[in-house]
Amino acid sequence: MAKRATNKQKTQTKKTPVKSADRSKKKTAAPKKASIKGFSRKDLDHFKSIILEQKKEIMEEIATLRESIMDTSTGEYTGENSSYSIHMADQGGEQMDREITFMFASREGKYLRYLEDALQRIENNEYGVCRDCGKLIDKERLEAVPVAQQCFDCKTKQSKSK
């Protein structure tokens, strides 16, 4: 009888890990995005005001950058036909300044598109839901980064995998 008892114990210990592994697979298989309730209209309006304020600032910054690199009377880039830049070093410095300004303008334009996308998600009641796990993104994160599309945990996992 002692042999039978040990055989039963062995089979029971073999079955237990298999069952717990099956349960853990079921839990992580598919996140339920539809069951998560979004933010209230009051919260969405709050985030919308933050986004609109940032959008206004970005548009002003882009206008300032354009003015700094374009001659509004001729429509040409400043420094292209400048008679002041005769020396090659001066021309190279001016060209580098223009390229840096273009880089900033491009970066601001890209962020402006992110803000537009966030406004569209607010209109569709999809704002603040993590695109990876489907959970709500913390309000503090959205106030700091209003264009965020991932919760902190998913963003951290993505950053570590790169």
HELIX and SHEET records of a PDB file:
HELIX    1   1 ALA A    2  ALA A   29  1                                  28    
HELIX    2   2 ARG A   41  ILE A   69  1                                  29    
HELIX    3   3 MET A   88  GLU A  123  1                                  36    
HELIX    4   4 LYS A  139  ALA A  144  1                                   6    
HELIX    5   5 PHE A  152  SER A  161  1                                  10    
END                                                                             
